[in-house]
């Protein structure tokens, strides 16, 4: 039985895919949270931002890969349901913005040769990053409840 048919038609396919998706999201959000708390100088003050970003990068990319792959499988199972969903559209838009921000602006802050930055700028960058990523999660959760 092809994977898409299993996910769409079996009793266990969609719950398994959604569980894998949530595990990936948990890993991704945990790494994003730790990195942003360090950026805001709230936690792990003894660790350099660059070093911490290097340590978290494999986990962050792994979590993102799991989220994207499992999300694609979930979507392909019932695309008409998701395309008609407003929270799904919000989730996709904020996911795109969060990835751009994470791998664009935030990555520059963690570069080893980045210029010193003010605390206010660091707090703003961390707040924007966390808002984007948590909006992805909240919008994803809203798909089940809001048409």
Secondary structure, DSSP 8 states (H G I E B T S, - for coil): --HHHHHHHSTTHHHHHHHHHHHHHHHHHHHHHHHHHHHTTSS-TTS-HHHHHHHHHHHHHHHHHHHHHHHHHHHHHTHHHHHT-HHHHHHHHHHHHHHHHIIIIIHHHTSTT-----HHHHHHHHHHHHHHHHHHHHHHHHTTT--
